[in-house]
């Protein structure tokens, strides 16, 4: 299994490694929270790990069994009780109510589209057009706007910490996880009534097919067809609406087990451009919102599952 | 001259429904990568081929395709016959290596070809992608002919020689791989001793 570790960027780490990862997740929950219920969760996960090990002994490395093993791994990590993404949700709740910036106020009067302070369901309609900024904004752009205008906060530090890493949390990832989770179980409805929203979706679609950089890659190179894989990693077809696009649109932010971080769509697309050999896209830029708007159009009707848990 | 022909083809492109003004798209892209370091700026803008293949979604018209393949053929720099087939062992490493060219790579990282990301090659490697066709037994199926090895070198150098708006990178033209690296990958495909040709799984 050495090879899988070597190519961990694209390959699900399975066999014994999933056990190691789940122990890591369990340890993280234990360290961050402690206490009786968490200890029970820890024990539950350990039992899962042992069951996993037993299953691994029987697993065969042939192609078909490999696919089954990947599915089994996915099922194992898709356990909300073991999802550290909820730690980000909790941190986000604190940040939302924390007085900060030159005006020393919280974000609680921030208008995310349904009126000042309304959180329930707002993520189910973002990105959307905001008349006060005369711009289509995703959740990150809108939060930065509120931090600047409402709180008088210099967002330099927040943007520097836009993507968390071990020992360094990201206010933006935490806030997006908290606000996204407020739409858990709701139907995602893309906002496409304003001409600027439709324009952004169309620009995003053009960007999806736009080839560039030293490898001539477009998003469509990998995500333009059904049933393709890169190495062993299945690639979602994002060229048409349907169940696949809905699953993608409904499941960000997600806790990434391989990165031990809760990630948002901003990070997902940043990482796609890295693999496309493009420069890093600017955080909360118009192009990222355009691509998100294109995906939103395809994913319309999805049932929101945030934070989800992914490899 | 070829460039002018490309432009003419672009102007003739029928406006697709919902297609936004390409200038507006380019402005959004430019603004979204405004912080790109100096050495990376050229990756944000498109060359003529990227532009046509993007706007037509890799379905160029017959005239566009003809112009693209002609330009691709003219771009290929073939080494002498003695240097077409290199060392298959190096070629296998290059086919496995997905590093290089990413903003997360250390400066000076040598790029791999990352062939396995998209292609099946040696059957013993089960971790292969399916974005491209299987290349298992590639040389054997071609009787290890030098002419085919030469065509394969050209294909890796610039895949538009055989298929206009191919989704495969132009490894040679864009200097992702050196001529020696390409020859080594050709050897991985064409050497009778290479696992691409000997593996029975």
HADDOCK unambig.tbl for C-alpha pairs under 7 A between the chains (distance, minus, plus):
assign (segid A and resid 63 and name CA) (segid B and resid 126 and name CA) 6.87 0.50 0.50
assign (segid A and resid 202 and name CA) (segid B and resid 18 and name CA) 6.41 0.50 0.50
assign (segid A and resid 202 and name CA) (segid B and resid 19 and name CA) 6.49 0.50 0.50
assign (segid A and resid 202 and name CA) (segid B and resid 20 and name CA) 6.19 0.50 0.50
assign (segid A and resid 203 and name CA) (segid B and resid 20 and name CA) 6.19 0.50 0.50
assign (segid A and resid 203 and name CA) (segid B and resid 25 and name CA) 5.73 0.50 0.50
assign (segid A and resid 209 and name CA) (segid B and resid 54 and name CA) 5.51 0.50 0.50
assign (segid A and resid 209 and name CA) (segid B and resid 57 and name CA) 6.27 0.50 0.50
assign (segid A and resid 210 and name CA) (segid B and resid 54 and name CA) 4.82 0.50 0.50
assign (segid A and resid 211 and name CA) (segid B and resid 50 and name CA) 5.41 0.50 0.50
assign (segid A and resid 211 and name CA) (segid B and resid 54 and name CA) 5.68 0.50 0.50
assign (segid A and resid 212 and name CA) (segid B and resid 43 and name CA) 6.32 0.50 0.50
assign (segid A and resid 212 and name CA) (segid B and resid 44 and name CA) 6.47 0.50 0.50
assign (segid A and resid 212 and name CA) (segid B and resid 45 and name CA) 6.95 0.50 0.50
assign (segid A and resid 212 and name CA) (segid B and resid 46 and name CA) 5.70 0.50 0.50
assign (segid A and resid 212 and name CA) (segid B and resid 50 and name CA) 6.30 0.50 0.50
assign (segid A and resid 213 and name CA) (segid B and resid 43 and name CA) 4.12 0.50 0.50
assign (segid A and resid 213 and name CA) (segid B and resid 44 and name CA) 6.37 0.50 0.50
assign (segid A and resid 214 and name CA) (segid B and resid 43 and name CA) 6.67 0.50 0.50
assign (segid A and resid 214 and name CA) (segid B and resid 174 and name CA) 5.79 0.50 0.50
assign (segid A and resid 215 and name CA) (segid B and resid 169 and name CA) 4.52 0.50 0.50
assign (segid A and resid 215 and name CA) (segid B and resid 170 and name CA) 6.55 0.50 0.50
assign (segid A and resid 216 and name CA) (segid B and resid 50 and name CA) 6.73 0.50 0.50
assign (segid A and resid 216 and name CA) (segid B and resid 169 and name CA) 5.70 0.50 0.50
assign (segid A and resid 221 and name CA) (segid B and resid 167 and name CA) 6.42 0.50 0.50
assign (segid A and resid 228 and name CA) (segid B and resid 130 and name CA) 5.50 0.50 0.50
assign (segid A and resid 228 and name CA) (segid B and resid 131 and name CA) 5.86 0.50 0.50
assign (segid A and resid 229 and name CA) (segid B and resid 129 and name CA) 4.97 0.50 0.50
assign (segid A and resid 229 and name CA) (segid B and resid 130 and name CA) 5.30 0.50 0.50
assign (segid A and resid 229 and name CA) (segid B and resid 131 and name CA) 6.46 0.50 0.50
assign (segid A and resid 230 and name CA) (segid B and resid 117 and name CA) 4.95 0.50 0.50
assign (segid A and resid 230 and name CA) (segid B and resid 118 and name CA) 5.76 0.50 0.50
assign (segid A and resid 230 and name CA) (segid B and resid 128 and name CA) 6.93 0.50 0.50
assign (segid A and resid 230 and name CA) (segid B and resid 129 and name CA) 4.22 0.50 0.50
assign (segid A and resid 230 and name CA) (segid B and resid 130 and name CA) 6.54 0.50 0.50
assign (segid A and resid 230 and name CA) (segid B and resid 131 and name CA) 6.85 0.50 0.50
assign (segid A and resid 231 and name CA) (segid B and resid 116 and name CA) 6.35 0.50 0.50
assign (segid A and resid 231 and name CA) (segid B and resid 117 and name CA) 4.60 0.50 0.50
assign (segid A and resid 231 and name CA) (segid B and resid 118 and name CA) 6.61 0.50 0.50
assign (segid A and resid 231 and name CA) (segid B and resid 127 and name CA) 5.10 0.50 0.50
assign (segid A and resid 231 and name CA) (segid B and resid 128 and name CA) 4.10 0.50 0.50
assign (segid A and resid 231 and name CA) (segid B and resid 129 and name CA) 3.91 0.50 0.50
assign (segid A and resid 232 and name CA) (segid B and resid 127 and name CA) 5.42 0.50 0.50
assign (segid A and resid 232 and name CA) (segid B and resid 128 and name CA) 6.08 0.50 0.50
assign (segid A and resid 232 and name CA) (segid B and resid 129 and name CA) 6.11 0.50 0.50
assign (segid A and resid 274 and name CA) (segid B and resid 102 and name CA) 5.47 0.50 0.50
assign (segid A and resid 274 and name CA) (segid B and resid 103 and name CA) 6.05 0.50 0.50
assign (segid A and resid 275 and name CA) (segid B and resid 102 and name CA) 6.29 0.50 0.50
assign (segid A and resid 277 and name CA) (segid B and resid 101 and name CA) 5.53 0.50 0.50
assign (segid A and resid 277 and name CA) (segid B and resid 102 and name CA) 4.77 0.50 0.50
assign (segid A and resid 277 and name CA) (segid B and resid 103 and name CA) 6.98 0.50 0.50
assign (segid A and resid 278 and name CA) (segid B and resid 43 and name CA) 6.25 0.50 0.50
assign (segid A and resid 278 and name CA) (segid B and resid 44 and name CA) 6.93 0.50 0.50
assign (segid A and resid 279 and name CA) (segid B and resid 33 and name CA) 6.98 0.50 0.50
assign (segid A and resid 279 and name CA) (segid B and resid 36 and name CA) 5.72 0.50 0.50
assign (segid A and resid 279 and name CA) (segid B and resid 40 and name CA) 6.19 0.50 0.50
assign (segid A and resid 279 and name CA) (segid B and resid 103 and name CA) 6.07 0.50 0.50
assign (segid A and resid 280 and name CA) (segid B and resid 33 and name CA) 6.96 0.50 0.50
assign (segid A and resid 280 and name CA) (segid B and resid 36 and name CA) 6.79 0.50 0.50
assign (segid A and resid 280 and name CA) (segid B and resid 103 and name CA) 6.83 0.50 0.50
assign (segid A and resid 281 and name CA) (segid B and resid 32 and name CA) 5.78 0.50 0.50
assign (segid A and resid 281 and name CA) (segid B and resid 33 and name CA) 4.93 0.50 0.50
assign (segid A and resid 282 and name CA) (segid B and resid 32 and name CA) 5.45 0.50 0.50
assign (segid A and resid 282 and name CA) (segid B and resid 33 and name CA) 5.64 0.50 0.50
assign (segid A and resid 282 and name CA) (segid B and resid 35 and name CA) 6.50 0.50 0.50
assign (segid A and resid 285 and name CA) (segid B and resid 32 and name CA) 5.11 0.50 0.50
assign (segid A and resid 286 and name CA) (segid B and resid 28 and name CA) 6.40 0.50 0.50
assign (segid A and resid 286 and name CA) (segid B and resid 32 and name CA) 6.09 0.50 0.50
assign (segid A and resid 287 and name CA) (segid B and resid 28 and name CA) 5.72 0.50 0.50
assign (segid A and resid 287 and name CA) (segid B and resid 29 and name CA) 5.88 0.50 0.50
assign (segid A and resid 287 and name CA) (segid B and resid 32 and name CA) 5.40 0.50 0.50
